[in-house]
Amino acid sequence: MSRSGLSKLCIMGSIVLPLAWVESAAGQSARPPDLSGGEGGWVHPRGTGFQPVPGSPSPVRQDPGHPFTPGRGTAWRIGDLSNPNLKPWVKELMKKDTDEIDAGKFAFQPSAACVPSGIPNMFSFPNPLLILQTPKEVVMIKEAGMEVQHIYLDVPHSANPKPSWYGESVGHYEGDTLVVDTIGFNTRTFLDVYRTPHTEKLHVVQRWRTINEGKELEVTITVDDPGAFYQPWTTRVRDQRGREPFLEVVCAENNLNFGLFDLGMPVATKPDF
């Protein structure tokens, strides 16, 4: 039977996908892990974003001086600047942001303004994640907004990728794990909900696999940016299968964010027609 004949169609709601096949070292077809998550995709409970991994420098965590207590105190994610892995310019920039928030400024989050969160920040939010797998590409889509990561399988990186919001991602399967390597970022995104900046030297590696008999999805993320951190650091996110259908969510950049507050979107002072 031909390789195309072996392909299996996976139907989830109104989405029809060819389940990818890859060639093993022996030249025989082998089925990669199914990371789709079903109709509801994958979700993780609020407050369980980037978690520390033993043996690795910690990701930025909430500042103890600004405990995250929506409705009772600080409703913003404020980074702990005592993290010894942050380089001085990163701490200085984040401290300026914190000082402005303490003075009454809204704490910016890309998802609130419907702008790209970037990698790996898009995976820190609890919004459902749908993973589409084909023989040549894996596409990761977040339910809220246009958060999409394209991963091209079994190909090398471009010689000089043009910096972009989500970078250039290539991947391959290692047994039950999808390994994703991303470079070529611009500097317009943050790494996490604490608005930790990065440089164009950013290099992110993700390792995706299902655990607990396929009931959960785990991604281990390693962030290497010698321009922003003294050492690479690793974090982990675990998702559960979504219980609700994956929905279309309207989210578009605008100057008033549905009338809630102004995030600085440029507005013309006079009509151009």
KELUMFI-976566 format. One line per 3 residues: number of its first residue (from 1); their letters; for each residue x, y, z of N, C-alpha, C. Coordinates in steps of 0.001 Angstrom, whole numbers. Atoms other than C-alpha are relative to their C-alpha. Example, Ala and Ser with C-alpha at 12.3 -4.5 7.8 and 13.67 -1.06 7.14 Angstrom:
KELUMFI-976566
1	as	890:-1190:0:12300:-4500:7800:900:1200:0; -820:-1190:-60:13670:-1060:7140:-770:1090:730
//
This chain:
KELUMFI-976566
1	msr	854:-1205:0:0:0:0:883:1247:0; -789:-1224:71:1273:3474:-813:-83:765:1308; 4:-816:-1218:2135:6019:1880:-1299:788:104
4	sgl	1248:-755:-28:-892:8078:861:-1171:-899:363; 1061:918:-334:-3022:4983:1168:-61:-337:1457; -45:292:-1418:-1885:4505:4708:-516:1150:848
7	skl	411:-1178:-771:-2880:8033:5729:-1402:-177:550; 1290:121:-672:-5752:8184:8165:-596:1381:187; 667:-1281:-192:-8289:10970:8251:-534:84:1410
10	cim	472:-251:-1357:-8967:12428:11668:-984:1152:-49; 1036:-1016:89:-12240:14364:11899:-322:516:1390; 299:-628:-1282:-12696:16819:14771:-915:1171:-285
13	gsi	935:-1071:316:-15818:18931:14520:-61:161:-1504; 23:-260:1434:-15605:20562:11105:1399:-12:-590; -1378:-14:465:-11829:20111:10822:390:-1389:-451
16	vlp	-421:1292:515:-10519:17292:8629:1502:33:-207; -1453:-8:35:-6855:16426:9031:545:-1340:-461; -688:1257:249:-4561:13799:7491:969:-259:1146
19	law	-904:313:-1094:-2802:12078:10383:1365:-313:-577; -1318:80:618:920:12384:9654:662:-1346:212; -832:1189:-120:3255:9470:9011:1441:428:-260
22	ves	-1407:-318:196:7048:9591:9192:764:-1274:-283; -817:1150:334:9754:7315:7903:955:-316:1148; -922:416:-1050:11676:5323:10522:1372:-203:-598
25	aag	-1369:201:466:15408:4684:10316:94:-1228:-899; -23:1216:805:14647:1259:8808:-735:178:-1324; 688:-270:1241:12676:2900:6011:-1456:-396:17
28	qsa	1386:384:-113:9284:1723:7294:-813:1132:600; 861:-1055:-516:6356:3998:8028:-302:-220:1472; 313:63:-1428:5771:4800:11708:-929:1154:335
31	rpp	984:-1018:-315:2876:6694:13173:497:894:1136; -409:-908:-1070:3767:9824:15214:-1076:71:1065; 1014:-120:-1061:1975:10572:18504:-1126:927:-418
34	dls	1157:-851:271:-1518:12052:18270:-75:1065:1079; -14:-1117:-947:-1272:15481:19928:-1225:898:-154; 1107:-884:361:-4585:16833:18608:-825:458:1193
37	gge	816:-370:-1156:-6479:16766:21919:-1488:-142:-224; 1418:153:270:-9787:16145:20193:-688:1324:-278; 787:-1173:384:-12585:18618:19528:271:1207:892
40	ggw	-213:-1108:-929:-11844:20717:22631:1436:438:144; -1401:-361:-135:-8077:20868:22184:526:-296:1394; -643:165:-1313:-5950:21232:25337:-111:1297:792
43	vhp	70:-1176:-866:-6351:23610:28287:750:-284:1293; -558:173:-1335:-4509:24212:31547:-678:977:949; 700:-866:-964:-6083:25654:34708:719:1330:168
46	rgt	-596:-1321:-241:-5533:29330:35409:966:-65:1185; -984:-18:-1074:-2492:30021:37526:1012:-1124:-79; -958:1096:131:-623:26965:36273:767:130:-1304
49	gfq	-772:-240:1211:1446:28506:33507:1404:-573:110; -1382:469:-1:5242:28283:33382:431:-438:1401; -405:559:-1282:6453:26022:36193:1510:-240:25
52	pvp	-1434:277:-100:10044:25692:37486:285:-1481:-230; -446:1367:222:11963:22548:36538:1246:-230:851; -1168:263:-846:14406:21005:39045:1292:-60:-816
55	gsp	-1295:-1:662:18037:21585:38083:190:1118:-1007; -86:-1102:962:17280:24604:35880:-221:1320:705; 374:-1318:-514:17306:28329:36617:-1499:203:-143
58	spv	1451:-169:-5:13764:29403:37426:-460:1009:-1042; 611:-1070:786:11525:31247:34990:-387:1130:940; 452:-1120:-830:10391:34659:36226:-1316:-384:669
61	rqd	1189:319:-780:7752:34278:38956:-604:1297:538; 667:-1180:-559:5318:36648:40693:832:604:1126; -727:-718:-1047:6976:39307:42862:-745:-136:1331
64	pgh	670:128:-1302:6210:38532:46545:-533:1330:523; 466:-1311:-433:5848:42275:47102:-1251:468:-723; 1217:-301:752:3001:42333:44567:-779:-1311:-179
67	pft	717:1269:139:979:39172:45304:-1182:131:-945; 1065:-25:997:-1423:38320:42510:-1303:-432:656; 1263:262:-695:-4817:38614:44220:-1107:831:-637
70	pgr	1057:-770:673:-7450:39824:41725:-1225:165:890; 1172:-285:-811:-10354:41508:43494:309:366:1434; -354:-284:-1395:-8456:41846:46758:1288:796:127
73	gta	-1285:-692:-89:-5189:43538:45869:579:179:-1392; -659:-142:1289:-2745:43357:42964:-653:-908:-1031; 648:777:1050:-4561:42260:39832:914:-176:-1204
76	wri	-934:59:1113:-1435:42393:37661:1082:-1041:259; -1161:880:-87:1334:39956:36919:1256:876:46; -1201:-804:-210:4476:41617:38309:1175:-948:238
79	gdl	-1123:913:-88:7826:39873:37831:894:246:1201; -938:-60:-1119:10194:39097:40704:1396:288:-548; -1283:-432:561:13360:41023:39830:1195:-486:801
82	snp	-1129:588:-735:15431:39167:42424:511:-1255:-699; -453:1159:771:15759:36356:39875:1437:246:-467; -1405:-265:305:19574:36052:39552:393:-260:-1447
85	nlk	-331:323:1388:19401:34894:35943:-244:1160:-954; 314:-1143:855:18181:38256:34613:1202:925:-132; -1088:-947:211:20762:40560:33059:-453:1409:393
88	pwv	360:-1321:-544:20885:44176:34324:-986:789:-843; 908:-802:841:19159:45774:31323:-1431:-535:63; 1333:603:-111:16258:43311:31670:-663:454:1295
91	kel	534:-440:-1296:15815:44149:35356:-386:1479:-38; 266:-1444:74:16023:47875:34620:-1290:282:-757; 1198:-218:807:13349:47690:31922:-1258:-471:731
94	mkk	1155:527:-722:11043:45533:34043:-318:840:1244; 229:-862:-1168:11518:47785:37095:-721:1280:-426; 680:-1190:507:10506:50796:35018:-1474:-296:-240
97	dtd	1380:411:243:7367:48933:33980:-765:-136:1314; 642:173:-1305:6592:47994:37597:-277:1335:666; 180:-1327:-601:7117:51574:38789:-1187:728:-632
100	eid	1109:-655:685:4667:52819:36148:-1335:-626:397; 1221:683:-433:2102:50204:37186:-366:441:1420; 246:-473:-1366:2504:51225:40835:-568:1416:3
103	agk	497:-1381:96:1785:54790:39697:-1373:86:-666; 1344:-2:548:-1494:53711:38114:-150:-470:-1423; 78:462:1381:-625:52409:34662:-579:-1413:-65
106	faf	463:1355:228:-2409:49323:33298:1183:-881:-397; -1049:943:373:-144:46279:33041:-339:-618:-1343; 283:456:1361:36:45480:29350:127:-1519:-119
109	qps	-91:1394:407:-695:41957:28135:-404:-81:-1470; 332:75:1421:-647:41123:24405:-1419:-506:-261; 1324:570:238:-3829:39056:24683:-1110:1016:236
112	aac	1011:-1019:-278:-5714:42059:26095:-122:991:-1153; 3:-940:1115:-4749:44171:23077:-111:-697:-1347; 153:786:1227:-5162:41349:20530:1211:139:-923
115	vps	-1232:25:775:-1541:41497:19412:727:-1304:311; -636:1304:-192:751:38449:19058:752:-100:1329; -725:260:-1247:2060:36955:22296:1399:-520:-266
118	gip	-1303:552:327:4950:35190:20580:264:-1325:702; -440:1283:-547:6870:32086:21628:1037:257:1078; 982:1004:-420:6825:30742:24307:-1223:566:721
121	nmf	1048:-621:-815:4393:33252:25888:-1399:-507:-337; 1340:429:377:1404:31988:23898:-432:-1272:723; 332:1244:-682:1600:28709:25811:-149:172:1512
124	sfp	146:-240:-1437:1451:30353:29243:-1435:320:380; 1390:-373:-266:-2230:31311:28894:-901:-1231:-23; 873:1179:-86:-5102:28914:29724:-925:-199:-1188
127	npl	879:154:1154:-6918:29473:26416:253:-1335:-694; -168:1294:653:-7541:26173:24591:1007:37:-1149; -1009:155:1050:-4798:24956:22251:-386:-1180:-874
130	lil	296:1065:956:-5555:22941:19118:1256:-263:-819; -1200:382:748:-2719:21028:17432:-430:-791:-1227; 314:657:1264:-3116:20078:13763:1279:-620:-551
133	qtp	-1178:717:474:-699:17450:12418:-204:-483:-1436; -24:507:1364:83:16768:8752:1390:-566:-254; -1325:582:245:3018:14916:7144:1130:1015:-88
136	kev	-1061:-978:218:4907:18144:6438:-14:1148:996; 117:-1167:-877:3699:20605:9062:-889:-306:1195; 850:7:-1180:2301:20903:12572:-379:1452:272
139	vmi	469:-1355:-253:167:23956:13347:-644:41:1379; 543:-170:-1343:-585:25095:16901:-802:1296:29; 916:-1134:50:-3580:27417:17280:-630:203:1366
142	kea	677:-362:-1236:-4785:29199:20407:-1399:532:-320; 1381:-370:277:-8542:29766:20670:-210:1507:-37; 230:-1444:-80:-8394:33453:21627:1009:743:-872
145	gme	-886:-800:826:-7005:35777:18995:650:-826:-1096; -703:669:1092:-4740:34905:16094:1371:-456:468; -1254:542:-523:-2084:32981:18019:280:-1313:-720
148	vqh	-262:1173:823:-614:30511:15519:1507:-223:-128; -1392:374:229:2713:28669:15387:46:-1063:-1091; -194:962:1081:3678:26920:12139:1332:-715:216
151	iyl	-1205:802:-215:6195:24080:12558:205:-879:-1226; -274:740:1218:7760:22655:9398:879:-1202:341; -614:1244:-437:8801:19027:9759:1144:-449:-899
154	dvp	-1117:671:665:12111:17389:8854:676:858:-1057; -727:-918:874:13656:20454:7231:934:839:871; -898:-851:-783:16575:22670:8327:-525:1419:94
157	hsa	320:-1418:-65:16313:26289:9385:507:713:-1250; -505:-854:1061:16709:28972:6750:1371:536:394; -1340:-511:-292:20220:30372:6447:-66:1297:795
160	npk	156:-1289:-679:19075:33831:7541:-1475:335:141; 1428:-278:-139:15479:33819:8788:-265:1454:357; 365:-1379:-294:13842:37238:8796:-699:58:1354
163	psw	639:-71:-1325:12930:38249:12378:-1507:208:-103; 1454:-62:33:9226:37766:13055:-569:-222:1396; 651:101:-1301:6694:37654:15911:151:-1398:605
166	yge	-27:1375:-505:6715:33846:16179:1272:-745:-390; -1234:640:397:10116:33129:14706:-216:-1053:-1069; 58:1094:969:10915:30254:12362:147:-1316:753
169	svg	23:1250:-754:10036:26821:13727:133:-1202:-934; -127:1289:689:11235:23453:12436:-98:-1090:1059; 192:1051:-990:10499:20133:14084:188:-1387:-563
172	hye	-79:1406:377:10804:16374:14042:-516:-827:1172; 465:893:-1051:9476:13411:15997:1148:-861:508; -920:930:-648:11618:11506:18464:-851:-971:811
175	gdt	888:941:-671:9495:8487:19331:-1346:622:278; 1311:-550:-375:6473:9781:21263:29:1504:224; -179:-1421:-293:7772:13363:21364:196:819:-1272
178	lvv	-224:-972:1065:7503:16292:18945:997:1025:511; -1049:-943:-382:10689:18372:19173:-40:1180:-956; 148:-1218:814:10388:21977:17948:1138:962:326
181	dti	-1122:-938:-151:13328:24348:17405:-366:1308:-687; 441:-1296:542:12554:28066:16937:1068:1069:183; -925:-1134:-9:14858:30963:16052:-623:1103:-857
184	gfn	464:-1055:915:14505:34221:14103:-1107:867:554; 1028:-829:-629:12469:36292:16565:300:1488:-175; -188:-1428:-187:11898:40009:16517:-37:278:1508
187	trt	-38:-320:-1437:12021:41847:19857:-1279:694:466; 1256:-694:-312:8388:43009:19923:-905:-807:932; 814:833:-879:7104:40192:22129:662:-159:1365
190	fld	-524:342:-1321:7525:39161:25768:71:-1517:117; -146:1439:-183:8566:35736:26999:-1100:-604:858; 940:538:-979:5893:35421:29676:-1003:1067:415
193	vyr	1034:-931:-458:2977:37061:31498:572:1122:849; -644:-1048:-811:5464:39139:33538:691:1041:-879; -550:-944:976:6497:41007:30366:1529:-1:22
196	tph	-1456:144:44:10064:39684:30427:473:151:-1443; -439:-229:1384:11846:41019:27321:1066:-1001:-432; -1047:876:531:14307:39207:25090:690:715:-1152
199	tek	-719:-565:1141:16741:39870:22244:-226:-880:-1226; 109:797:1215:16976:38592:18661:856:-1261:61; -780:1225:-190:19392:35943:19980:-839:-1142:573
202	lhv	875:988:-630:16423:34091:21473:-76:-1293:-816; 93:1345:591:16396:30342:20785:-866:-834:938; 951:747:-827:13478:28226:22036:-134:-1418:-531
205	vqr	217:1402:354:13207:24429:22060:-1174:-526:818; 1172:581:-653:9879:22753:22844:-13:-1513:-232; 146:1450:114:9340:19052:23532:-1413:-373:457
208	wrt	1406:287:-250:5678:17982:23289:-248:-1505:45; 384:1406:-76:4282:14603:24416:-1251:-133:851; 1151:274:-848:1136:13136:25907:449:-871:1168
211	ine	-302:771:-1202:1241:11686:29428:-1309:-475:632; 1178:489:-731:-1131:9911:31833:-990:-674:-951; 816:774:939:-2391:7516:29142:-735:894:-1005
214	gke	565:-885:1005:-3029:10375:26720:-993:1005:519; 977:-928:-569:-5204:12345:29119:561:1407:156; -627:-1308:-184:-2698:15181:29466:1076:223:-1060
217	lev	-1047:-414:927:-307:17078:27228:1067:748:781; -1103:-659:-704:3109:18123:28515:970:594:-1010; -1037:-621:809:5495:20584:26929:1105:486:925
220	tit	-1175:-490:-697:8993:21173:28238:677:1013:-906; -495:-1113:817:10347:24507:27005:1346:471:550; -1303:-532:-378:13995:25561:27065:237:1316:-736
223	vdd	-209:-1347:538:14736:29262:26565:1476:359:130; -1416:-373:11:18249:30304:25563:132:1356:-694; -207:-1339:548:18933:34011:25097:1159:631:765
226	pga	-1168:-548:-706:22492:35043:26057:-13:1518:98; 95:-1449:-97:21506:38664:25494:-836:453:1181; 910:-375:-1080:18906:38599:28287:216:-792:1286
229	fyq	-163:865:-1169:19878:35732:30635:1435:-510:87; -1338:544:-206:23090:34424:32151:65:-1475:-385; 47:1419:321:22006:30815:31608:-1329:-324:-698
232	pwt	1276:473:520:19390:28982:29543:-868:-500:1161; 889:500:-1034:16324:28077:31592:-1116:-830:-623; 1011:933:480:13676:25403:31289:-1252:108:855
235	trv	1277:-31:-696:9996:25429:32199:-892:-1098:-559; 896:1076:421:7095:23021:31887:-1452:446:147; 1439:-270:-44:3376:23346:31115:-728:-1314:-249
238	rdq	810:1206:194:816:20566:31456:-1449:388:-237; 1373:-287:385:-2585:20687:29783:-873:-1233:150; 989:1064:-35:-5738:18629:30093:-878:98:-1244
241	rgr	881:-19:1169:-8150:17665:27339:-1153:967:234; 1082:-968:-120:-10653:20440:26705:-1357:-680:33; 1341:578:-132:-14225:19694:27723:-1027:692:-876
244	epf	917:-755:842:-15846:22326:25514:545:56:-1423; -466:-98:1388:-15701:22606:21703:933:1184:-196; -913:-1078:364:-12895:24716:20262:-780:1022:-810
247	lev	869:-1013:582:-14573:27996:19330:772:1073:-755; -553:-1192:645:-13964:30962:17073:-152:1168:962; 37:-1155:-885:-13069:34028:19151:444:1225:-788
250	vca	-332:-1220:735:-13126:37481:17582:925:854:855; -949:-855:-719:-10100:39533:18612:762:799:-1041; -660:-851:981:-8765:42501:16651:608:1198:696
253	enn	-648:-1172:-566:-6346:45290:17419:-909:1211:-127; 764:-1243:57:-8108:48520:18302:462:911:1116; -549:-976:-927:-7372:51685:20212:-682:7:1360
256	lnf	700:-51:-1284:-9960:51210:22952:-257:-1385:592; 174:1358:-505:-9978:47405:23339:-1416:-229:522; 1415:169:-336:-13781:47183:23294:-440:960:1103
259	glf	435:-1023:-931:-13996:50333:25418:524:-148:1411; -477:215:-1365:-12126:49008:28449:1074:1006:396; -1048:-971:-277:-8955:51093:28306:852:188:-1246
262	dlg	-801:-360:1161:-6557:52724:25867:1407:-561:156; -1336:591:-45:-3397:50717:25123:956:674:-973; -949:-773:797:-1863:53344:22870:-31:-270:-1484
265	mpv	90:221:1435:-3073:52328:19411:-23:1359:-706; -11:-1294:695:-2226:55186:16966:-1360:292:-625; 1279:-444:564:-5290:57170:15861:244:1228:-851
268	atk	-175:-1144:891:-5390:59531:12893:-729:1209:542; 616:-1245:-495:-6109:63154:13798:-993:580:-991; 955:-466:1006:-7998:63753:10524:-214:-1105:-1014
271	pdf	283:1023:987:-9638:61639:7835:1001:51:-1157; -911:30:1149:-7458:60498:4927:-772:-180:-1311; 806:85:1211:-10329:60597:2430:-929:1198:-90
//
